[in-house]
């Protein structure tokens, strides 16, 4: 099965990448936003449309937004009118459809807070061949996550998805080898639930993304338990390495490597993610591999399956197979 994932990623690497000249490095990029029911849409726009411009983001500006919401999620219904007015005051044009948005922009931020409509929303973006960042959760199910990843590959359109927690300073330092080869990592974050999504997709994704940033790919199985009312998911990685996500307050964790132990999982805010998104829009090169994103969502789906089976060990291979991966 993991050989199949490697085939997916090898094929992903064949997606045409943009060769960027010196002049194009600062060429204006018109950005469109789909979805105005998350604070991310407002925070990202404040950075991208700052005056004076933030040097790392210069030339990349949000010009249009489609205020998609979800009628069956209370927070979405409440936020859309407020965020629509806020973003309009920042000089962003509000449009009536995704097709209208795509006529005005060069790149897309898919910010709808609800992962369920992401597949439907991203398809016209792929058809228009616009690079797209899909905010967390990438989808409302593992089935849709697979489709979003594979359809981007088939269309030859650059796409990536990530939590901002991936780009926390101490987390990135551990990934780059500051503690040596990682043997064990534990991260924590809030994990508020949304009944329409698998438990960790909605907010636990933050701590899980930190965990995978440090551990990398290679998780084979998970077990989910509850400790003092909080979710705990223990993953077994290749080579006997162990990664643990715990539901908790705030963001943090600890990694143990062959050259030391250190803190990981902190939040460094949204700016590092926005900088990576702009680099991605300019180059077409994703800072997170499709392989890793797919494994993250398989990990979280396997945690749900473990919950349904009273804490039994569940392999990632089994949930991917159940979700129809690889697609025929």
KABELJO-V706581 format. One record per residue. RES is the residue in one small letter. PSI is psi in degrees with one decimal (* if undefined). BURIAL is 1 if it has 16 or more other C-alpha atoms within 10 Angstrom, else 0. D_CENTER is the distance of its C-alpha to the mean C-alpha in Angstrom with 1 decimal. Layout:
res->RES psi->PSI burial->BURIAL d_center->D_CENTER
res->RES psi->PSI burial->BURIAL d_center->D_CENTER
This chain:
res->x psi->-46.3 burial->0 d_center->22.8
res->x psi->-25.9 burial->0 d_center->20.8
res->x psi->-36.5 burial->0 d_center->23.1
res->x psi->-39.5 burial->0 d_center->21.7
res->x psi->-40.6 burial->1 d_center->18.1
res->x psi->-35.0 burial->0 d_center->19.7
res->x psi->-41.6 burial->0 d_center->21.4
res->x psi->-45.8 burial->1 d_center->18.3
res->x psi->-37.5 burial->1 d_center->16.9
res->x psi->-40.6 burial->0 d_center->20.3
res->x psi->-38.9 burial->0 d_center->20.5
res->x psi->-37.4 burial->1 d_center->17.2
res->x psi->-17.7 burial->0 d_center->18.8
res->x psi->-6.3 burial->0 d_center->21.6
res->x psi->131.2 burial->1 d_center->19.6
res->x psi->127.8 burial->0 d_center->21.7
res->x psi->150.9 burial->0 d_center->20.4
res->x psi->126.7 burial->0 d_center->21.7
res->x psi->116.2 burial->0 d_center->24.6
res->x psi->123.5 burial->0 d_center->24.6
res->x psi->168.7 burial->0 d_center->28.1
res->x psi->-40.3 burial->0 d_center->29.0
res->x psi->-36.7 burial->0 d_center->29.7
res->x psi->-19.2 burial->0 d_center->26.4
res->x psi->-24.7 burial->0 d_center->24.5
res->x psi->9.0 burial->0 d_center->25.6
res->x psi->142.9 burial->0 d_center->26.0
res->x psi->138.4 burial->0 d_center->24.8
res->x psi->120.8 burial->1 d_center->21.6
res->x psi->121.4 burial->1 d_center->21.5
res->x psi->137.9 burial->1 d_center->18.2
res->x psi->147.0 burial->1 d_center->17.8
res->x psi->131.2 burial->1 d_center->15.6
res->x psi->115.0 burial->1 d_center->15.3
res->x psi->119.3 burial->1 d_center->15.3
res->x psi->45.6 burial->1 d_center->17.0
res->x psi->20.8 burial->1 d_center->16.5
res->x psi->147.1 burial->1 d_center->14.1
res->x psi->-19.8 burial->0 d_center->15.3
res->x psi->-39.4 burial->1 d_center->12.3
res->x psi->-39.5 burial->1 d_center->14.3
res->x psi->-45.5 burial->1 d_center->17.3
res->x psi->-43.9 burial->0 d_center->16.2
res->x psi->-41.1 burial->1 d_center->14.6
res->x psi->-37.9 burial->1 d_center->17.8
res->x psi->-40.8 burial->0 d_center->20.0
res->x psi->-47.1 burial->1 d_center->18.9
res->x psi->-30.3 burial->1 d_center->19.0
res->x psi->16.7 burial->1 d_center->22.3
res->x psi->145.8 burial->0 d_center->23.9
res->x psi->111.5 burial->0 d_center->27.6
res->x psi->158.6 burial->0 d_center->28.5
res->x psi->143.5 burial->0 d_center->25.4
res->x psi->125.5 burial->0 d_center->23.3
res->x psi->-44.9 burial->0 d_center->24.3
res->x psi->-16.0 burial->1 d_center->21.0
res->x psi->3.5 burial->1 d_center->19.9
res->x psi->135.5 burial->1 d_center->23.3
res->x psi->-4.4 burial->1 d_center->23.8
res->x psi->115.4 burial->1 d_center->20.4
res->x psi->138.5 burial->1 d_center->20.9
res->x psi->122.7 burial->1 d_center->19.7
res->x psi->-19.6 burial->1 d_center->22.7
res->x psi->153.0 burial->1 d_center->21.9
res->x psi->143.3 burial->1 d_center->19.9
res->x psi->114.2 burial->1 d_center->20.1
res->x psi->62.6 burial->1 d_center->20.1
res->x psi->141.7 burial->1 d_center->18.7
res->x psi->178.6 burial->1 d_center->18.9
res->x psi->115.1 burial->1 d_center->19.3
res->x psi->-18.4 burial->0 d_center->23.0
res->x psi->10.8 burial->0 d_center->22.6
res->x psi->114.7 burial->0 d_center->20.3
res->x psi->-44.7 burial->0 d_center->22.5
res->x psi->-34.2 burial->0 d_center->20.1
res->x psi->-47.9 burial->1 d_center->19.0
res->x psi->-40.6 burial->0 d_center->22.7
res->x psi->-32.1 burial->0 d_center->23.6
res->x psi->-34.6 burial->0 d_center->21.0
res->x psi->-49.8 burial->1 d_center->21.3
res->x psi->-41.8 burial->0 d_center->24.9
res->x psi->-48.7 burial->0 d_center->24.4
res->x psi->-30.3 burial->1 d_center->21.3
res->x psi->-43.7 burial->1 d_center->23.0
res->x psi->-40.8 burial->0 d_center->26.0
res->x psi->-44.8 burial->0 d_center->24.2
res->x psi->-30.1 burial->1 d_center->22.4
res->x psi->-38.0 burial->0 d_center->25.7
res->x psi->-17.1 burial->0 d_center->27.5
res->x psi->12.4 burial->0 d_center->25.3
res->x psi->16.0 burial->0 d_center->26.8
res->x psi->130.7 burial->1 d_center->24.1
res->x psi->132.5 burial->1 d_center->25.7
res->x psi->124.6 burial->1 d_center->24.8
res->x psi->166.2 burial->1 d_center->25.0
res->x psi->-8.0 burial->0 d_center->25.9
res->x psi->163.2 burial->0 d_center->23.7
res->x psi->-39.3 burial->1 d_center->20.8
res->x psi->-41.0 burial->0 d_center->23.6
res->x psi->-40.2 burial->0 d_center->25.2
res->x psi->-46.6 burial->1 d_center->22.1
res->x psi->-22.9 burial->1 d_center->21.6
res->x psi->-15.4 burial->0 d_center->25.2
res->x psi->-7.1 burial->1 d_center->24.7
res->x psi->164.7 burial->1 d_center->21.6
res->x psi->-20.9 burial->1 d_center->20.5
res->x psi->160.1 burial->1 d_center->16.7
res->x psi->139.0 burial->1 d_center->14.3
res->x psi->111.3 burial->1 d_center->11.6
res->x psi->103.6 burial->1 d_center->10.7
res->x psi->2.1 burial->1 d_center->10.6
res->x psi->124.9 burial->1 d_center->12.4
res->x psi->-30.1 burial->1 d_center->11.6
res->x psi->121.7 burial->1 d_center->12.8
res->x psi->-17.8 burial->1 d_center->10.7
res->x psi->-41.7 burial->1 d_center->14.1
res->x psi->1.9 burial->1 d_center->15.1
res->x psi->-40.3 burial->1 d_center->12.1
res->x psi->-47.7 burial->1 d_center->14.0
res->x psi->-38.8 burial->0 d_center->17.1
res->x psi->-33.0 burial->1 d_center->15.8
res->x psi->-21.6 burial->1 d_center->14.1
res->x psi->-45.8 burial->0 d_center->17.3
res->x psi->-26.2 burial->0 d_center->19.5
res->x psi->-43.7 burial->1 d_center->17.1
res->x psi->-43.6 burial->1 d_center->17.5
res->x psi->-35.5 burial->0 d_center->21.2
res->x psi->-5.0 burial->1 d_center->21.5
res->x psi->46.4 burial->1 d_center->19.9
res->x psi->132.5 burial->1 d_center->17.7
res->x psi->143.1 burial->1 d_center->14.7
res->x psi->134.6 burial->1 d_center->11.6
res->x psi->124.4 burial->1 d_center->8.2
res->x psi->112.5 burial->1 d_center->6.5
res->x psi->163.5 burial->1 d_center->5.2
res->x psi->149.0 burial->1 d_center->4.3
res->x psi->146.7 burial->1 d_center->6.0
res->x psi->-29.2 burial->1 d_center->5.8
res->x psi->174.4 burial->1 d_center->9.5
res->x psi->1.9 burial->1 d_center->12.3
res->x psi->159.1 burial->1 d_center->13.6
res->x psi->-34.7 burial->1 d_center->13.3
res->x psi->-47.6 burial->1 d_center->15.8
res->x psi->-34.4 burial->1 d_center->13.7
res->x psi->-43.6 burial->1 d_center->10.6
res->x psi->-44.2 burial->1 d_center->13.3
res->x psi->-42.4 burial->1 d_center->14.9
res->x psi->-42.5 burial->1 d_center->12.1
res->x psi->-47.4 burial->1 d_center->11.7
res->x psi->-33.4 burial->1 d_center->15.5
res->x psi->-30.3 burial->1 d_center->16.5
res->x psi->-44.5 burial->1 d_center->14.7
res->x psi->-46.6 burial->1 d_center->16.7
res->x psi->-35.2 burial->0 d_center->19.8
res->x psi->-13.5 burial->0 d_center->19.7
res->x psi->32.8 burial->1 d_center->19.2
res->x psi->127.4 burial->1 d_center->16.6
res->x psi->132.2 burial->1 d_center->14.0
res->x psi->143.2 burial->1 d_center->10.3
res->x psi->162.8 burial->1 d_center->7.0
res->x psi->143.6 burial->1 d_center->3.3
res->x psi->151.8 burial->1 d_center->2.2
res->x psi->151.0 burial->1 d_center->4.5
res->x psi->-20.8 burial->1 d_center->7.8
res->x psi->-22.3 burial->1 d_center->9.5
res->x psi->-30.2 burial->1 d_center->8.8
res->x psi->21.5 burial->1 d_center->11.3
res->x psi->141.4 burial->1 d_center->14.0
res->x psi->-49.7 burial->1 d_center->17.3
res->x psi->-27.7 burial->1 d_center->18.7
res->x psi->-46.5 burial->1 d_center->15.6
res->x psi->-37.1 burial->1 d_center->15.6
res->x psi->-42.4 burial->1 d_center->19.4
res->x psi->-40.3 burial->1 d_center->19.4
res->x psi->-35.5 burial->1 d_center->17.2
res->x psi->3.0 burial->0 d_center->19.7
res->x psi->10.4 burial->0 d_center->22.6
res->x psi->-27.2 burial->1 d_center->24.0
res->x psi->8.5 burial->1 d_center->24.9
res->x psi->-168.9 burial->0 d_center->25.7
res->x psi->126.1 burial->1 d_center->24.5
res->x psi->129.3 burial->1 d_center->22.5
res->x psi->-31.8 burial->1 d_center->24.4
res->x psi->142.5 burial->1 d_center->22.8
res->x psi->139.1 burial->1 d_center->20.0
res->x psi->129.1 burial->1 d_center->19.5
res->x psi->159.5 burial->1 d_center->16.9
res->x psi->153.1 burial->1 d_center->17.0
res->x psi->165.6 burial->1 d_center->15.3
res->x psi->156.5 burial->1 d_center->16.3
res->x psi->50.3 burial->1 d_center->15.5
res->x psi->145.7 burial->0 d_center->17.0
res->x psi->151.8 burial->0 d_center->17.2
res->x psi->117.9 burial->0 d_center->17.1
res->x psi->-21.4 burial->0 d_center->19.7
res->x psi->-4.8 burial->0 d_center->18.0
res->x psi->154.0 burial->1 d_center->15.0
res->x psi->146.5 burial->1 d_center->15.2
res->x psi->-50.0 burial->1 d_center->15.8
res->x psi->-14.8 burial->1 d_center->12.8
res->x psi->-37.7 burial->1 d_center->10.1
res->x psi->-48.7 burial->1 d_center->11.2
res->x psi->-26.2 burial->1 d_center->11.3
res->x psi->-18.5 burial->1 d_center->11.9
res->x psi->-32.7 burial->1 d_center->8.2
res->x psi->-52.9 burial->1 d_center->8.8
res->x psi->-32.7 burial->1 d_center->11.8
res->x psi->-38.8 burial->1 d_center->10.6
res->x psi->-41.7 burial->1 d_center->7.9
res->x psi->-42.9 burial->1 d_center->11.1
res->x psi->-47.1 burial->1 d_center->13.2
res->x psi->-29.5 burial->1 d_center->11.8
res->x psi->-40.2 burial->1 d_center->11.7
res->x psi->-45.8 burial->1 d_center->15.3
res->x psi->-30.4 burial->1 d_center->16.4
res->x psi->-173.7 burial->1 d_center->14.8
res->x psi->171.8 burial->1 d_center->15.2
res->x psi->11.5 burial->1 d_center->18.3
res->x psi->132.9 burial->1 d_center->18.0
res->x psi->-39.3 burial->1 d_center->20.8
res->x psi->162.1 burial->1 d_center->21.1
res->x psi->157.5 burial->1 d_center->20.4
res->x psi->132.9 burial->1 d_center->22.7
res->x psi->131.1 burial->1 d_center->21.9
res->x psi->177.9 burial->1 d_center->24.5
res->x psi->126.7 burial->0 d_center->25.2
res->x psi->115.1 burial->0 d_center->26.7
res->x psi->40.2 burial->0 d_center->28.5
res->x psi->-1.0 burial->0 d_center->26.5
res->x psi->147.2 burial->0 d_center->23.1
res->x psi->134.7 burial->1 d_center->20.7
res->x psi->127.0 burial->1 d_center->20.9
res->x psi->121.1 burial->1 d_center->19.2
res->x psi->122.1 burial->1 d_center->20.8
res->x psi->141.1 burial->1 d_center->19.6
res->x psi->118.1 burial->1 d_center->22.1
res->x psi->162.6 burial->1 d_center->21.1
res->x psi->146.1 burial->0 d_center->23.4
res->x psi->14.7 burial->0 d_center->26.3
res->x psi->9.0 burial->0 d_center->26.6
res->x psi->152.1 burial->0 d_center->23.7
res->x psi->133.5 burial->1 d_center->22.3
res->x psi->133.5 burial->1 d_center->19.0
res->x psi->131.4 burial->1 d_center->19.1
res->x psi->134.5 burial->1 d_center->16.7
res->x psi->137.2 burial->1 d_center->18.9
res->x psi->132.4 burial->1 d_center->18.5
res->x psi->-175.2 burial->1 d_center->20.1
res->x psi->135.6 burial->0 d_center->20.7
res->x psi->-164.9 burial->0 d_center->18.7
res->x psi->131.5 burial->1 d_center->16.5
res->x psi->-165.9 burial->1 d_center->18.0
res->x psi->-177.0 burial->1 d_center->19.4
res->x psi->136.9 burial->1 d_center->21.6
res->x psi->142.1 burial->1 d_center->21.6
res->x psi->119.9 burial->1 d_center->24.8
res->x psi->175.9 burial->1 d_center->25.5
res->x psi->-14.8 burial->0 d_center->28.7
res->x psi->12.7 burial->0 d_center->29.4
res->x psi->-179.4 burial->0 d_center->28.6
res->x psi->144.5 burial->1 d_center->26.6
res->x psi->165.4 burial->1 d_center->24.3
res->x psi->143.2 burial->1 d_center->22.0
res->x psi->172.7 burial->1 d_center->18.2
res->x psi->2.7 burial->1 d_center->15.2
res->x psi->160.0 burial->1 d_center->16.5
res->x psi->132.1 burial->1 d_center->14.7
res->x psi->20.7 burial->1 d_center->15.8
res->x psi->-173.9 burial->0 d_center->14.8
res->x psi->-24.6 burial->1 d_center->12.7
res->x psi->-45.7 burial->1 d_center->14.9
res->x psi->-37.4 burial->1 d_center->13.7
res->x psi->-43.6 burial->1 d_center->10.2
res->x psi->-39.0 burial->1 d_center->12.4
res->x psi->-42.8 burial->1 d_center->14.7
res->x psi->-36.1 burial->1 d_center->12.2
res->x psi->-42.7 burial->1 d_center->11.3
res->x psi->-43.1 burial->1 d_center->15.1
res->x psi->-43.1 burial->1 d_center->15.8
res->x psi->-44.7 burial->1 d_center->13.7
res->x psi->-34.8 burial->1 d_center->15.5
res->x psi->-31.2 burial->1 d_center->18.7
res->x psi->-23.6 burial->1 d_center->18.5
res->x psi->6.6 burial->1 d_center->16.3
res->x psi->118.6 burial->1 d_center->15.1
res->x psi->137.5 burial->1 d_center->11.4
res->x psi->-7.0 burial->0 d_center->10.8
res->x psi->131.1 burial->0 d_center->8.8
res->x psi->151.9 burial->1 d_center->10.8
res->x psi->-36.1 burial->1 d_center->10.4
res->x psi->-47.0 burial->1 d_center->12.5
res->x psi->-41.1 burial->1 d_center->10.3
res->x psi->-44.4 burial->1 d_center->7.2
res->x psi->-40.4 burial->1 d_center->10.2
res->x psi->-35.9 burial->1 d_center->11.9
res->x psi->-46.4 burial->1 d_center->9.4
res->x psi->-30.4 burial->1 d_center->9.7
res->x psi->-38.9 burial->1 d_center->13.4
res->x psi->-47.5 burial->1 d_center->13.9
res->x psi->-36.9 burial->1 d_center->13.0
res->x psi->-38.9 burial->1 d_center->15.1
res->x psi->-33.0 burial->1 d_center->17.8
res->x psi->-40.0 burial->1 d_center->18.0
res->x psi->-41.6 burial->1 d_center->18.8
res->x psi->-37.8 burial->1 d_center->21.3
res->x psi->-40.8 burial->1 d_center->22.8
res->x psi->-44.1 burial->1 d_center->23.3
res->x psi->-21.8 burial->0 d_center->25.1
res->x psi->32.8 burial->0 d_center->27.2
res->x psi->39.4 burial->0 d_center->28.3
res->x psi->12.9 burial->1 d_center->26.3
res->x psi->154.2 burial->0 d_center->27.1
res->x psi->133.2 burial->1 d_center->25.4
res->x psi->131.6 burial->1 d_center->23.0
res->x psi->148.4 burial->1 d_center->22.0
res->x psi->-33.3 burial->1 d_center->18.6
res->x psi->-39.3 burial->1 d_center->20.9
res->x psi->-39.7 burial->1 d_center->22.5
res->x psi->-32.3 burial->1 d_center->19.5
res->x psi->-41.1 burial->1 d_center->18.3
res->x psi->-42.7 burial->0 d_center->21.9
res->x psi->-33.3 burial->0 d_center->22.2
res->x psi->0.2 burial->1 d_center->19.2
res->x psi->24.3 burial->0 d_center->21.2
res->x psi->136.3 burial->1 d_center->19.5
res->x psi->146.3 burial->0 d_center->20.6
res->x psi->142.5 burial->0 d_center->21.4
res->x psi->* burial->0 d_center->25.0
